[in-house]
Amino acid sequence: MRRDVFVSTFLKIVGLESGNAEAIVDSVKNVLSSYKLDIKNLIGIGTDNANGMTGKNHNVFTELKKETPTQILIRCVCHSVQLAISQVCKHHLPENLEF
């Protein structure tokens, strides 16, 4: 009886010529290919909330989702909380208060 196994792992660090979505997606595809891993098996990515990774338009998540439409996005909880707190402080604390 065969059992499917999900693996969550750190695979590789690569240098990038550019930090735009296209360069990052190309690097992800190249690394997966070099390990003979099918991108169709990618079920999700974990990332910060940077515009190039998760922004409204052309970003890493939307580009990878074209290859694997069922993929999920897991945003960094710490970064999300920091952004929320920053917004609250911006609107509810005096501007000259430093924290």
Protein Blocks (a to p, Z undefined) as FASTA:
>chain_A
ZZdddddddfbdcddfbfcfklmmmmmmmmmmmnopafklpgbdcddfbfklmmmblcfk
lmmmmmmmmbccdddfklmmmmmmmmmmmmmccfklcZZ
